[in-house]
Amino acid sequence: MSQAFELRTELSELAAVTDHATGDLQSFKQSMAERASGVFAAIGGTATNTDRAIAQLLQEAIRAADGAADARAAASHACADYANQL
């Protein structure tokens, strides 16, 4: 097998795995956002230091999941595009 063929195969498989992981991250983000909404509603106007800290951590986790999903999608597309050029 040629080195280019092996690289193309590896890149195509990596793109497929990354696509699957991106879907998992999107599901996690959606679930996290739904549950966080309930927490935000329960916290309401109490806003103690602990409440604010929890709300901030939940918001950061949602943003991080969104960023990770975007990065994985970009990596998947890049791998697939490169594999198609080989």
HTML snippet that shows the backbone in 3Dmol.js (N, CA, C, O; Angstrom):
<script src="https://3Dmol.org/build/3Dmol-min.js"></script>
<div id="view" style="width:600px;height:400px;position:relative"></div>
<script>
const pdb = `
ATOM      1  N   MET A   1       0.830  -1.166   0.000  1.00  0.00           N
ATOM      2  CA  MET A   1       0.000   0.000   0.000  1.00  0.00           C
ATOM      3  C   MET A   1       0.884   1.243   0.000  1.00  0.00           C
ATOM      4  O   MET A   1       1.892   1.298   0.703  1.00  0.00           O
ATOM      5  N   SER A   2       0.501   2.222  -0.784  1.00  0.00           N
ATOM      6  CA  SER A   2       1.306   3.439  -0.845  1.00  0.00           C
ATOM      7  C   SER A   2       1.085   4.285   0.404  1.00  0.00           C
ATOM      8  O   SER A   2       0.060   4.183   1.078  1.00  0.00           O
ATOM      9  N   GLN A   3       2.064   5.111   0.684  1.00  0.00           N
ATOM     10  CA  GLN A   3       1.987   5.986   1.837  1.00  0.00           C
ATOM     11  C   GLN A   3       0.824   6.980   1.695  1.00  0.00           C
ATOM     12  O   GLN A   3       0.150   7.289   2.677  1.00  0.00           O
ATOM     13  N   ALA A   4       0.596   7.471   0.492  1.00  0.00           N
ATOM     14  CA  ALA A   4      -0.503   8.408   0.252  1.00  0.00           C
ATOM     15  C   ALA A   4      -1.848   7.733   0.507  1.00  0.00           C
ATOM     16  O   ALA A   4      -2.748   8.343   1.084  1.00  0.00           O
ATOM     17  N   PHE A   5      -1.989   6.485   0.084  1.00  0.00           N
ATOM     18  CA  PHE A   5      -3.234   5.754   0.311  1.00  0.00           C
ATOM     19  C   PHE A   5      -3.471   5.550   1.809  1.00  0.00           C
ATOM     20  O   PHE A   5      -4.587   5.732   2.296  1.00  0.00           O
ATOM     21  N   GLU A   6      -2.419   5.173   2.534  1.00  0.00           N
ATOM     22  CA  GLU A   6      -2.540   4.981   3.985  1.00  0.00           C
ATOM     23  C   GLU A   6      -2.926   6.282   4.670  1.00  0.00           C
ATOM     24  O   GLU A   6      -3.772   6.288   5.565  1.00  0.00           O
ATOM     25  N   LEU A   7      -2.311   7.380   4.255  1.00  0.00           N
ATOM     26  CA  LEU A   7      -2.629   8.677   4.833  1.00  0.00           C
ATOM     27  C   LEU A   7      -4.073   9.059   4.534  1.00  0.00           C
ATOM     28  O   LEU A   7      -4.783   9.561   5.406  1.00  0.00           O
ATOM     29  N   ARG A   8      -4.501   8.820   3.299  1.00  0.00           N
ATOM     30  CA  ARG A   8      -5.878   9.136   2.930  1.00  0.00           C
ATOM     31  C   ARG A   8      -6.859   8.329   3.776  1.00  0.00           C
ATOM     32  O   ARG A   8      -7.857   8.869   4.252  1.00  0.00           O
ATOM     33  N   THR A   9      -6.584   7.055   3.963  1.00  0.00           N
ATOM     34  CA  THR A   9      -7.446   6.200   4.774  1.00  0.00           C
ATOM     35  C   THR A   9      -7.510   6.700   6.210  1.00  0.00           C
ATOM     36  O   THR A   9      -8.593   6.801   6.788  1.00  0.00           O
ATOM     37  N   GLU A  10      -6.360   7.010   6.783  1.00  0.00           N
ATOM     38  CA  GLU A  10      -6.310   7.507   8.165  1.00  0.00           C
ATOM     39  C   GLU A  10      -7.069   8.819   8.311  1.00  0.00           C
ATOM     40  O   GLU A  10      -7.824   8.996   9.267  1.00  0.00           O
ATOM     41  N   LEU A  11      -6.874   9.738   7.372  1.00  0.00           N
ATOM     42  CA  LEU A  11      -7.571  11.027   7.426  1.00  0.00           C
ATOM     43  C   LEU A  11      -9.071  10.861   7.280  1.00  0.00           C
ATOM     44  O   LEU A  11      -9.835  11.539   7.967  1.00  0.00           O
ATOM     45  N   SER A  12      -9.506   9.977   6.405  1.00  0.00           N
ATOM     46  CA  SER A  12     -10.941   9.733   6.224  1.00  0.00           C
ATOM     47  C   SER A  12     -11.564   9.143   7.486  1.00  0.00           C
ATOM     48  O   SER A  12     -12.664   9.526   7.883  1.00  0.00           O
ATOM     49  N   GLU A  13     -10.854   8.214   8.106  1.00  0.00           N
ATOM     50  CA  GLU A  13     -11.352   7.620   9.356  1.00  0.00           C
ATOM     51  C   GLU A  13     -11.378   8.663  10.468  1.00  0.00           C
ATOM     52  O   GLU A  13     -12.326   8.716  11.252  1.00  0.00           O
ATOM     53  N   LEU A  14     -10.355   9.478  10.535  1.00  0.00           N
ATOM     54  CA  LEU A  14     -10.315  10.533  11.552  1.00  0.00           C
ATOM     55  C   LEU A  14     -11.460  11.515  11.354  1.00  0.00           C
ATOM     56  O   LEU A  14     -12.075  11.949  12.327  1.00  0.00           O
ATOM     57  N   ALA A  15     -11.750  11.868  10.120  1.00  0.00           N
ATOM     58  CA  ALA A  15     -12.866  12.767   9.835  1.00  0.00           C
ATOM     59  C   ALA A  15     -14.190  12.156  10.304  1.00  0.00           C
ATOM     60  O   ALA A  15     -15.025  12.854  10.878  1.00  0.00           O
ATOM     61  N   ALA A  16     -14.380  10.867  10.065  1.00  0.00           N
ATOM     62  CA  ALA A  16     -15.615  10.196  10.477  1.00  0.00           C
ATOM     63  C   ALA A  16     -15.746  10.153  12.000  1.00  0.00           C
ATOM     64  O   ALA A  16     -16.819  10.415  12.544  1.00  0.00           O
ATOM     65  N   VAL A  17     -14.662   9.826  12.677  1.00  0.00           N
ATOM     66  CA  VAL A  17     -14.673   9.786  14.146  1.00  0.00           C
ATOM     67  C   VAL A  17     -14.950  11.177  14.706  1.00  0.00           C
ATOM     68  O   VAL A  17     -15.707  11.333  15.664  1.00  0.00           O
ATOM     69  N   THR A  18     -14.334  12.177  14.103  1.00  0.00           N
ATOM     70  CA  THR A  18     -14.513  13.548  14.570  1.00  0.00           C
ATOM     71  C   THR A  18     -15.945  14.016  14.362  1.00  0.00           C
ATOM     72  O   THR A  18     -16.501  14.712  15.213  1.00  0.00           O
ATOM     73  N   ASP A  19     -16.547  13.640  13.237  1.00  0.00           N
ATOM     74  CA  ASP A  19     -17.959  13.978  13.004  1.00  0.00           C
ATOM     75  C   ASP A  19     -18.841  13.397  14.103  1.00  0.00           C
ATOM     76  O   ASP A  19     -19.733  14.076  14.612  1.00  0.00           O
ATOM     77  N   HIS A  20     -18.594  12.160  14.463  1.00  0.00           N
ATOM     78  CA  HIS A  20     -19.387  11.508  15.513  1.00  0.00           C
ATOM     79  C   HIS A  20     -19.201  12.228  16.846  1.00  0.00           C
ATOM     80  O   HIS A  20     -20.169  12.465  17.568  1.00  0.00           O
ATOM     81  N   ALA A  21     -17.973  12.572  17.168  1.00  0.00           N
ATOM     82  CA  ALA A  21     -17.686  13.254  18.430  1.00  0.00           C
ATOM     83  C   ALA A  21     -18.338  14.632  18.468  1.00  0.00           C
ATOM     84  O   ALA A  21     -18.784  15.082  19.524  1.00  0.00           O
ATOM     85  N   THR A  22     -18.393  15.295  17.330  1.00  0.00           N
ATOM     86  CA  THR A  22     -19.027  16.612  17.268  1.00  0.00           C
ATOM     87  C   THR A  22     -20.508  16.494  17.618  1.00  0.00           C
ATOM     88  O   THR A  22     -21.044  17.332  18.342  1.00  0.00           O
ATOM     89  N   GLY A  23     -21.159  15.471  17.114  1.00  0.00           N
ATOM     90  CA  GLY A  23     -22.561  15.242  17.457  1.00  0.00           C
ATOM     91  C   GLY A  23     -22.745  14.984  18.938  1.00  0.00           C
ATOM     92  O   GLY A  23     -23.697  15.474  19.545  1.00  0.00           O
ATOM     93  N   ASP A  24     -21.840  14.217  19.521  1.00  0.00           N
ATOM     94  CA  ASP A  24     -21.901  13.956  20.956  1.00  0.00           C
ATOM     95  C   ASP A  24     -21.737  15.240  21.756  1.00  0.00           C
ATOM     96  O   ASP A  24     -22.426  15.443  22.756  1.00  0.00           O
ATOM     97  N   LEU A  25     -20.831  16.104  21.321  1.00  0.00           N
ATOM     98  CA  LEU A  25     -20.625  17.374  22.016  1.00  0.00           C
ATOM     99  C   LEU A  25     -21.848  18.279  21.895  1.00  0.00           C
ATOM    100  O   LEU A  25     -22.220  18.960  22.851  1.00  0.00           O
ATOM    101  N   GLN A  26     -22.468  18.283  20.725  1.00  0.00           N
ATOM    102  CA  GLN A  26     -23.669  19.099  20.552  1.00  0.00           C
ATOM    103  C   GLN A  26     -24.798  18.597  21.455  1.00  0.00           C
ATOM    104  O   GLN A  26     -25.538  19.395  22.030  1.00  0.00           O
ATOM    105  N   SER A  27     -24.927  17.286  21.576  1.00  0.00           N
ATOM    106  CA  SER A  27     -25.939  16.714  22.471  1.00  0.00           C
ATOM    107  C   SER A  27     -25.648  17.084  23.916  1.00  0.00           C
ATOM    108  O   SER A  27     -26.551  17.440  24.672  1.00  0.00           O
ATOM    109  N   PHE A  28     -24.374  16.995  24.292  1.00  0.00           N
ATOM    110  CA  PHE A  28     -23.978  17.375  25.654  1.00  0.00           C
ATOM    111  C   PHE A  28     -24.300  18.841  25.907  1.00  0.00           C
ATOM    112  O   PHE A  28     -24.845  19.185  26.956  1.00  0.00           O
ATOM    113  N   LYS A  29     -23.966  19.705  24.955  1.00  0.00           N
ATOM    114  CA  LYS A  29     -24.215  21.138  25.118  1.00  0.00           C
ATOM    115  C   LYS A  29     -25.707  21.415  25.281  1.00  0.00           C
ATOM    116  O   LYS A  29     -26.112  22.192  26.146  1.00  0.00           O
ATOM    117  N   GLN A  30     -26.520  20.772  24.442  1.00  0.00           N
ATOM    118  CA  GLN A  30     -27.963  20.985  24.525  1.00  0.00           C
ATOM    119  C   GLN A  30     -28.501  20.523  25.879  1.00  0.00           C
ATOM    120  O   GLN A  30     -29.288  21.231  26.507  1.00  0.00           O
ATOM    121  N   SER A  31     -28.085  19.351  26.325  1.00  0.00           N
ATOM    122  CA  SER A  31     -28.519  18.830  27.622  1.00  0.00           C
ATOM    123  C   SER A  31     -28.061  19.741  28.748  1.00  0.00           C
ATOM    124  O   SER A  31     -28.823  20.039  29.667  1.00  0.00           O
ATOM    125  N   MET A  32     -26.811  20.180  28.671  1.00  0.00           N
ATOM    126  CA  MET A  32     -26.258  21.069  29.696  1.00  0.00           C
ATOM    127  C   MET A  32     -27.030  22.381  29.744  1.00  0.00           C
ATOM    128  O   MET A  32     -27.345  22.877  30.826  1.00  0.00           O
ATOM    129  N   ALA A  33     -27.335  22.944  28.585  1.00  0.00           N
ATOM    130  CA  ALA A  33     -28.071  24.204  28.528  1.00  0.00           C
ATOM    131  C   ALA A  33     -29.473  24.063  29.109  1.00  0.00           C
ATOM    132  O   ALA A  33     -29.946  24.944  29.826  1.00  0.00           O
ATOM    133  N   GLU A  34     -30.136  22.950  28.796  1.00  0.00           N
ATOM    134  CA  GLU A  34     -31.485  22.719  29.332  1.00  0.00           C
ATOM    135  C   GLU A  34     -31.456  22.591  30.847  1.00  0.00           C
ATOM    136  O   GLU A  34     -32.283  23.182  31.541  1.00  0.00           O
ATOM    137  N   ARG A  35     -30.509  21.825  31.356  1.00  0.00           N
ATOM    138  CA  ARG A  35     -30.411  21.640  32.805  1.00  0.00           C
ATOM    139  C   ARG A  35     -29.968  22.925  33.492  1.00  0.00           C
ATOM    140  O   ARG A  35     -30.430  23.236  34.589  1.00  0.00           O
ATOM    141  N   ALA A  36     -29.080  23.669  32.852  1.00  0.00           N
ATOM    142  CA  ALA A  36     -28.612  24.932  33.425  1.00  0.00           C
ATOM    143  C   ALA A  36     -29.768  25.925  33.543  1.00  0.00           C
ATOM    144  O   ALA A  36     -29.838  26.690  34.505  1.00  0.00           O
ATOM    145  N   SER A  37     -30.674  25.911  32.560  1.00  0.00           N
ATOM    146  CA  SER A  37     -31.840  26.804  32.617  1.00  0.00           C
ATOM    147  C   SER A  37     -32.648  26.548  33.881  1.00  0.00           C
ATOM    148  O   SER A  37     -33.109  27.481  34.537  1.00  0.00           O
ATOM    149  N   GLY A  38     -32.814  25.270  34.214  1.00  0.00           N
ATOM    150  CA  GLY A  38     -33.522  24.921  35.447  1.00  0.00           C
ATOM    151  C   GLY A  38     -32.788  25.413  36.680  1.00  0.00           C
ATOM    152  O   GLY A  38     -33.408  25.891  37.630  1.00  0.00           O
ATOM    153  N   VAL A  39     -31.472  25.297  36.665  1.00  0.00           N
ATOM    154  CA  VAL A  39     -30.667  25.784  37.799  1.00  0.00           C
ATOM    155  C   VAL A  39     -30.788  27.296  37.901  1.00  0.00           C
ATOM    156  O   VAL A  39     -30.971  27.831  38.995  1.00  0.00           O
ATOM    157  N   PHE A  40     -30.687  28.000  36.760  1.00  0.00           N
ATOM    158  CA  PHE A  40     -30.791  29.457  36.786  1.00  0.00           C
ATOM    159  C   PHE A  40     -32.147  29.893  37.320  1.00  0.00           C
ATOM    160  O   PHE A  40     -32.240  30.853  38.085  1.00  0.00           O
ATOM    161  N   ALA A  41     -33.204  29.183  36.914  1.00  0.00           N
ATOM    162  CA  ALA A  41     -34.550  29.516  37.386  1.00  0.00           C
ATOM    163  C   ALA A  41     -34.673  29.273  38.887  1.00  0.00           C
ATOM    164  O   ALA A  41     -35.295  30.057  39.604  1.00  0.00           O
ATOM    165  N   ALA A  42     -34.073  28.177  39.353  1.00  0.00           N
ATOM    166  CA  ALA A  42     -34.150  27.857  40.782  1.00  0.00           C
ATOM    167  C   ALA A  42     -33.357  28.856  41.622  1.00  0.00           C
ATOM    168  O   ALA A  42     -33.764  29.225  42.724  1.00  0.00           O
ATOM    169  N   ILE A  43     -32.226  29.283  41.085  1.00  0.00           N
ATOM    170  CA  ILE A  43     -31.408  30.262  41.805  1.00  0.00           C
ATOM    171  C   ILE A  43     -32.166  31.576  41.908  1.00  0.00           C
ATOM    172  O   ILE A  43     -32.153  32.238  42.945  1.00  0.00           O
ATOM    173  N   GLY A  44     -32.825  31.941  40.819  1.00  0.00           N
ATOM    174  CA  GLY A  44     -33.636  33.145  40.802  1.00  0.00           C
ATOM    175  C   GLY A  44     -32.868  34.366  41.256  1.00  0.00           C
ATOM    176  O   GLY A  44     -31.777  34.643  40.759  1.00  0.00           O
ATOM    177  N   GLY A  45     -33.433  35.091  42.193  1.00  0.00           N
ATOM    178  CA  GLY A  45     -32.824  36.334  42.650  1.00  0.00           C
ATOM    179  C   GLY A  45     -31.942  36.173  43.875  1.00  0.00           C
ATOM    180  O   GLY A  45     -31.475  37.170  44.425  1.00  0.00           O
ATOM    181  N   THR A  46     -31.698  34.931  44.322  1.00  0.00           N
ATOM    182  CA  THR A  46     -30.902  34.769  45.540  1.00  0.00           C
ATOM    183  C   THR A  46     -29.486  35.274  45.352  1.00  0.00           C
ATOM    184  O   THR A  46     -28.976  36.025  46.184  1.00  0.00           O
ATOM    185  N   ALA A  47     -28.858  34.876  44.283  1.00  0.00           N
ATOM    186  CA  ALA A  47     -27.554  35.371  43.857  1.00  0.00           C
ATOM    187  C   ALA A  47     -26.528  35.516  44.987  1.00  0.00           C
ATOM    188  O   ALA A  47     -25.919  36.573  45.152  1.00  0.00           O
ATOM    189  N   THR A  48     -26.352  34.471  45.738  1.00  0.00           N
ATOM    190  CA  THR A  48     -25.245  34.467  46.684  1.00  0.00           C
ATOM    191  C   THR A  48     -23.958  34.265  45.896  1.00  0.00           C
ATOM    192  O   THR A  48     -24.006  34.020  44.690  1.00  0.00           O
ATOM    193  N   ASN A  49     -22.831  34.361  46.545  1.00  0.00           N
ATOM    194  CA  ASN A  49     -21.562  34.140  45.851  1.00  0.00           C
ATOM    195  C   ASN A  49     -21.510  32.744  45.246  1.00  0.00           C
ATOM    196  O   ASN A  49     -21.025  32.567  44.129  1.00  0.00           O
ATOM    197  N   THR A  50     -22.009  31.752  45.981  1.00  0.00           N
ATOM    198  CA  THR A  50     -22.010  30.376  45.479  1.00  0.00           C
ATOM    199  C   THR A  50     -22.931  30.245  44.279  1.00  0.00           C
ATOM    200  O   THR A  50     -22.580  29.581  43.304  1.00  0.00           O
ATOM    201  N   ASP A  51     -24.109  30.868  44.333  1.00  0.00           N
ATOM    202  CA  ASP A  51     -25.050  30.831  43.206  1.00  0.00           C
ATOM    203  C   ASP A  51     -24.419  31.431  41.954  1.00  0.00           C
ATOM    204  O   ASP A  51     -24.505  30.855  40.869  1.00  0.00           O
ATOM    205  N   ARG A  52     -23.788  32.582  42.109  1.00  0.00           N
ATOM    206  CA  ARG A  52     -23.148  33.233  40.959  1.00  0.00           C
ATOM    207  C   ARG A  52     -22.012  32.368  40.408  1.00  0.00           C
ATOM    208  O   ARG A  52     -21.828  32.267  39.195  1.00  0.00           O
ATOM    209  N   ALA A  53     -21.265  31.756  41.303  1.00  0.00           N
ATOM    210  CA  ALA A  53     -20.148  30.901  40.867  1.00  0.00           C
ATOM    211  C   ALA A  53     -20.659  29.703  40.078  1.00  0.00           C
ATOM    212  O   ALA A  53     -20.094  29.356  39.041  1.00  0.00           O
ATOM    213  N   ILE A  54     -21.723  29.068  40.560  1.00  0.00           N
ATOM    214  CA  ILE A  54     -22.301  27.920  39.850  1.00  0.00           C
ATOM    215  C   ILE A  54     -22.832  28.355  38.490  1.00  0.00           C
ATOM    216  O   ILE A  54     -22.587  27.687  37.485  1.00  0.00           O
ATOM    217  N   ALA A  55     -23.552  29.467  38.451  1.00  0.00           N
ATOM    218  CA  ALA A  55     -24.098  29.959  37.183  1.00  0.00           C
ATOM    219  C   ALA A  55     -22.969  30.256  36.199  1.00  0.00           C
ATOM    220  O   ALA A  55     -23.075  29.922  35.019  1.00  0.00           O
ATOM    221  N   GLN A  56     -21.905  30.869  36.664  1.00  0.00           N
ATOM    222  CA  GLN A  56     -20.778  31.188  35.795  1.00  0.00           C
ATOM    223  C   GLN A  56     -20.100  29.915  35.281  1.00  0.00           C
ATOM    224  O   GLN A  56     -19.756  29.826  34.102  1.00  0.00           O
ATOM    225  N   LEU A  57     -19.912  28.944  36.154  1.00  0.00           N
ATOM    226  CA  LEU A  57     -19.291  27.676  35.732  1.00  0.00           C
ATOM    227  C   LEU A  57     -20.136  26.954  34.696  1.00  0.00           C
ATOM    228  O   LEU A  57     -19.604  26.407  33.729  1.00  0.00           O
ATOM    229  N   LEU A  58     -21.444  26.948  34.892  1.00  0.00           N
ATOM    230  CA  LEU A  58     -22.332  26.303  33.922  1.00  0.00           C
ATOM    231  C   LEU A  58     -22.266  27.012  32.571  1.00  0.00           C
ATOM    232  O   LEU A  58     -22.213  26.361  31.528  1.00  0.00           O
ATOM    233  N   GLN A  59     -22.270  28.336  32.593  1.00  0.00           N
ATOM    234  CA  GLN A  59     -22.178  29.096  31.339  1.00  0.00           C
ATOM    235  C   GLN A  59     -20.846  28.841  30.641  1.00  0.00           C
ATOM    236  O   GLN A  59     -20.807  28.712  29.417  1.00  0.00           O
ATOM    237  N   GLU A  60     -19.763  28.766  31.396  1.00  0.00           N
ATOM    238  CA  GLU A  60     -18.448  28.484  30.818  1.00  0.00           C
ATOM    239  C   GLU A  60     -18.402  27.079  30.217  1.00  0.00           C
ATOM    240  O   GLU A  60     -17.809  26.877  29.157  1.00  0.00           O
ATOM    241  N   ALA A  61     -19.022  26.115  30.884  1.00  0.00           N
ATOM    242  CA  ALA A  61     -19.051  24.741  30.369  1.00  0.00           C
ATOM    243  C   ALA A  61     -19.815  24.679  29.053  1.00  0.00           C
ATOM    244  O   ALA A  61     -19.401  23.977  28.131  1.00  0.00           O
ATOM    245  N   ILE A  62     -20.909  25.393  28.956  1.00  0.00           N
ATOM    246  CA  ILE A  62     -21.700  25.424  27.726  1.00  0.00           C
ATOM    247  C   ILE A  62     -20.888  26.065  26.598  1.00  0.00           C
ATOM    248  O   ILE A  62     -20.863  25.546  25.482  1.00  0.00           O
ATOM    249  N   ARG A  63     -20.228  27.183  26.880  1.00  0.00           N
ATOM    250  CA  ARG A  63     -19.391  27.839  25.859  1.00  0.00           C
ATOM    251  C   ARG A  63     -18.232  26.936  25.437  1.00  0.00           C
ATOM    252  O   ARG A  63     -17.891  26.862  24.257  1.00  0.00           O
ATOM    253  N   ALA A  64     -17.631  26.250  26.409  1.00  0.00           N
ATOM    254  CA  ALA A  64     -16.506  25.361  26.099  1.00  0.00           C
ATOM    255  C   ALA A  64     -16.954  24.204  25.205  1.00  0.00           C
ATOM    256  O   ALA A  64     -16.248  23.841  24.264  1.00  0.00           O
ATOM    257  N   ALA A  65     -18.111  23.629  25.486  1.00  0.00           N
ATOM    258  CA  ALA A  65     -18.637  22.541  24.658  1.00  0.00           C
ATOM    259  C   ALA A  65     -18.916  23.045  23.251  1.00  0.00           C
ATOM    260  O   ALA A  65     -18.655  22.344  22.273  1.00  0.00           O
ATOM    261  N   ASP A  66     -19.441  24.249  23.146  1.00  0.00           N
ATOM    262  CA  ASP A  66     -19.716  24.831  21.841  1.00  0.00           C
ATOM    263  C   ASP A  66     -18.415  25.057  21.069  1.00  0.00           C
ATOM    264  O   ASP A  66     -18.332  24.752  19.879  1.00  0.00           O
ATOM    265  N   GLY A  67     -17.411  25.589  21.746  1.00  0.00           N
ATOM    266  CA  GLY A  67     -16.116  25.809  21.103  1.00  0.00           C
ATOM    267  C   GLY A  67     -15.458  24.511  20.678  1.00  0.00           C
ATOM    268  O   GLY A  67     -14.866  24.428  19.602  1.00  0.00           O
ATOM    269  N   ALA A  68     -15.563  23.501  21.523  1.00  0.00           N
ATOM    270  CA  ALA A  68     -14.976  22.196  21.191  1.00  0.00           C
ATOM    271  C   ALA A  68     -15.685  21.580  19.989  1.00  0.00           C
ATOM    272  O   ALA A  68     -15.039  20.991  19.122  1.00  0.00           O
ATOM    273  N   ALA A  69     -16.996  21.709  19.934  1.00  0.00           N
ATOM    274  CA  ALA A  69     -17.747  21.171  18.795  1.00  0.00           C
ATOM    275  C   ALA A  69     -17.339  21.883  17.508  1.00  0.00           C
ATOM    276  O   ALA A  69     -17.180  21.246  16.467  1.00  0.00           O
ATOM    277  N   ASP A  70     -17.170  23.194  17.579  1.00  0.00           N
ATOM    278  CA  ASP A  70     -16.739  23.947  16.396  1.00  0.00           C
ATOM    279  C   ASP A  70     -15.343  23.512  15.955  1.00  0.00           C
ATOM    280  O   ASP A  70     -15.095  23.336  14.762  1.00  0.00           O
ATOM    281  N   ALA A  71     -14.432  23.338  16.915  1.00  0.00           N
ATOM    282  CA  ALA A  71     -13.063  22.922  16.594  1.00  0.00           C
ATOM    283  C   ALA A  71     -13.043  21.526  15.988  1.00  0.00           C
ATOM    284  O   ALA A  71     -12.301  21.276  15.038  1.00  0.00           O
ATOM    285  N   ARG A  72     -13.840  20.625  16.518  1.00  0.00           N
ATOM    286  CA  ARG A  72     -13.894  19.275  15.972  1.00  0.00           C
ATOM    287  C   ARG A  72     -14.492  19.262  14.571  1.00  0.00           C
ATOM    288  O   ARG A  72     -14.034  18.518  13.704  1.00  0.00           O
ATOM    289  N   ALA A  73     -15.510  20.083  14.349  1.00  0.00           N
ATOM    290  CA  ALA A  73     -16.105  20.164  13.013  1.00  0.00           C
ATOM    291  C   ALA A  73     -15.083  20.700  12.010  1.00  0.00           C
ATOM    292  O   ALA A  73     -14.987  20.201  10.888  1.00  0.00           O
ATOM    293  N   ALA A  74     -14.329  21.708  12.413  1.00  0.00           N
ATOM    294  CA  ALA A  74     -13.296  22.260  11.533  1.00  0.00           C
ATOM    295  C   ALA A  74     -12.222  21.211  11.236  1.00  0.00           C
ATOM    296  O   ALA A  74     -11.764  21.086  10.101  1.00  0.00           O
ATOM    297  N   ALA A  75     -11.831  20.469  12.253  1.00  0.00           N
ATOM    298  CA  ALA A  75     -10.819  19.421  12.061  1.00  0.00           C
ATOM    299  C   ALA A  75     -11.342  18.336  11.133  1.00  0.00           C
ATOM    300  O   ALA A  75     -10.610  17.845  10.273  1.00  0.00           O
ATOM    301  N   SER A  76     -12.587  17.967  11.301  1.00  0.00           N
ATOM    302  CA  SER A  76     -13.184  16.946  10.443  1.00  0.00           C
ATOM    303  C   SER A  76     -13.184  17.390   8.984  1.00  0.00           C
ATOM    304  O   SER A  76     -12.799  16.628   8.096  1.00  0.00           O
ATOM    305  N   HIS A  77     -13.615  18.620   8.743  1.00  0.00           N
ATOM    306  CA  HIS A  77     -13.645  19.123   7.373  1.00  0.00           C
ATOM    307  C   HIS A  77     -12.240  19.200   6.786  1.00  0.00           C
ATOM    308  O   HIS A  77     -12.028  18.842   5.627  1.00  0.00           O
ATOM    309  N   ALA A  78     -11.292  19.660   7.575  1.00  0.00           N
ATOM    310  CA  ALA A  78      -9.915  19.771   7.097  1.00  0.00           C
ATOM    311  C   ALA A  78      -9.346  18.403   6.741  1.00  0.00           C
ATOM    312  O   ALA A  78      -8.697  18.248   5.706  1.00  0.00           O
ATOM    313  N   CYS A  79      -9.587  17.415   7.592  1.00  0.00           N
ATOM    314  CA  CYS A  79      -9.105  16.055   7.313  1.00  0.00           C
ATOM    315  C   CYS A  79      -9.735  15.490   6.050  1.00  0.00           C
ATOM    316  O   CYS A  79      -9.051  14.908   5.208  1.00  0.00           O
ATOM    317  N   ALA A  80     -11.049  15.669   5.927  1.00  0.00           N
ATOM    318  CA  ALA A  80     -11.753  15.148   4.751  1.00  0.00           C
ATOM    319  C   ALA A  80     -11.277  15.845   3.477  1.00  0.00           C
ATOM    320  O   ALA A  80     -11.060  15.196   2.453  1.00  0.00           O
ATOM    321  N   ASP A  81     -11.117  17.160   3.542  1.00  0.00           N
ATOM    322  CA  ASP A  81     -10.641  17.897   2.361  1.00  0.00           C
ATOM    323  C   ASP A  81      -9.246  17.444   1.958  1.00  0.00           C
ATOM    324  O   ASP A  81      -8.977  17.227   0.776  1.00  0.00           O
ATOM    325  N   TYR A  82      -8.369  17.303   2.927  1.00  0.00           N
ATOM    326  CA  TYR A  82      -6.997  16.879   2.632  1.00  0.00           C
ATOM    327  C   TYR A  82      -6.981  15.466   2.064  1.00  0.00           C
ATOM    328  O   TYR A  82      -6.263  15.179   1.106  1.00  0.00           O
ATOM    329  N   ALA A  83      -7.783  14.582   2.668  1.00  0.00           N
ATOM    330  CA  ALA A  83      -7.855  13.201   2.186  1.00  0.00           C
ATOM    331  C   ALA A  83      -8.336  13.159   0.738  1.00  0.00           C
ATOM    332  O   ALA A  83      -7.849  12.355  -0.057  1.00  0.00           O
ATOM    333  N   ASN A  84      -9.280  14.013   0.399  1.00  0.00           N
ATOM    334  CA  ASN A  84      -9.803  14.042  -0.964  1.00  0.00           C
ATOM    335  C   ASN A  84      -8.799  14.587  -1.983  1.00  0.00           C
ATOM    336  O   ASN A  84      -8.914  14.328  -3.181  1.00  0.00           O
ATOM    337  N   GLN A  85      -7.826  15.334  -1.496  1.00  0.00           N
ATOM    338  CA  GLN A  85      -6.783  15.871  -2.395  1.00  0.00           C
ATOM    339  C   GLN A  85      -5.700  14.843  -2.696  1.00  0.00           C
ATOM    340  O   GLN A  85      -4.968  14.980  -3.676  1.00  0.00           O
ATOM    341  N   LEU A  86      -5.596  13.814  -1.860  1.00  0.00           N
ATOM    342  CA  LEU A  86      -4.537  12.820  -2.052  1.00  0.00           C
ATOM    343  C   LEU A  86      -4.881  11.846  -3.159  1.00  0.00           C
ATOM    344  O   LEU A  86      -4.098  10.943  -3.452  1.00  0.00           O
TER     345      LEU A  86
END
`;
const viewer = $3Dmol.createViewer("view");
viewer.addModel(pdb, "pdb");
viewer.setStyle({}, {cartoon: {color: "spectrum"}});
viewer.zoomTo();
viewer.render();
</script>
